[in-house]
Amino acid sequence: MGKPKVRGPTRGHGMEGVRGGASSPDAEKERILSRSPLASLASPSRRSLFELGRVERLTRRQCVCQQGAPPRHLFLIGAGRVKVERVADGRVVPLGHRGPGDLVGEGALAGATVSSESATVLDEGDALVVPLAGLERQLASDAALRGALAAALVARKLETEARLGSLLLCTVEARLIEFLRAAARRWGQPHTAGQLVSAPFTHADIALLIGSTRETVTLLLGKLKRAGLIAFDRRRIVIRDSEPLEAHAATA
């Protein structure tokens, strides 16, 4: 796979480019931080992070992190969707899709001098972008920020282990249901029929992320629809009721 050019933060674009309206920079930073693993961070650490970072628009197909290249920024995603993947032995390994509340580029906080994965924007959004050079200086004297970021790294490790366990121990249908529930938590919006997963996942996307095939995902989604657990609206999935869906996963 070729190496796309890494595009850094887009200067001069805040949430005006995403939501069509303007608001104060600190309000936008607070909106993003409140959904992230750093939501409980208190002042003055919170203020220091706000001073270091800026809200930037993420444009579709923008490469924010390139495998093998030195990392330069930590991204706290506020809106949109970012695909994270790794190339190993000539094959692309999907590591997941990050959305509101997620971090991208956190590997550098564990001491990595080059990125171990690539991250590309799939759906336009925004992020609080923090230069790593400034963040590392702040971490040297800010125990609260160090603790919050360490907890975020541990949470990511546990999430990865849970995904691996699911791939080894759960049926494809159970993995699909867990994917749908996680997608609703990240990209869910109120809908007349339940909760809409606003991110436009294709059946092929889902298959890659749960370790299955597009044909199997299509068949299982049809089964869940016939059972009245999900619906579709303009090719997007609607979770009709999360509790029956969760109960169904236990028997899948």
Secondary structure, DSSP 8 states (H G I E B T S, - for coil): ---------BTT--THHHHSS---HHHHHHHHHTTSTTTT--TTHHHHHHHH-EEEEE-TT-EEE-TTS---EEEEEEEEEEEEEEEETTEEEEEEEE-TT-EESGGGGGT-SS-SSEEEEEEEEEEEEEEHHHHHHHHHH-HHHHHHHHHHHHHHHHHHHHHHHHHHHS-HHHHHHHHHHHHHHHHEEEETTEEEE-S---HHHHHHHHTS-HHHHHHHHHHHHHTTSEEEETTEEEES-HHHHHHHHHH-
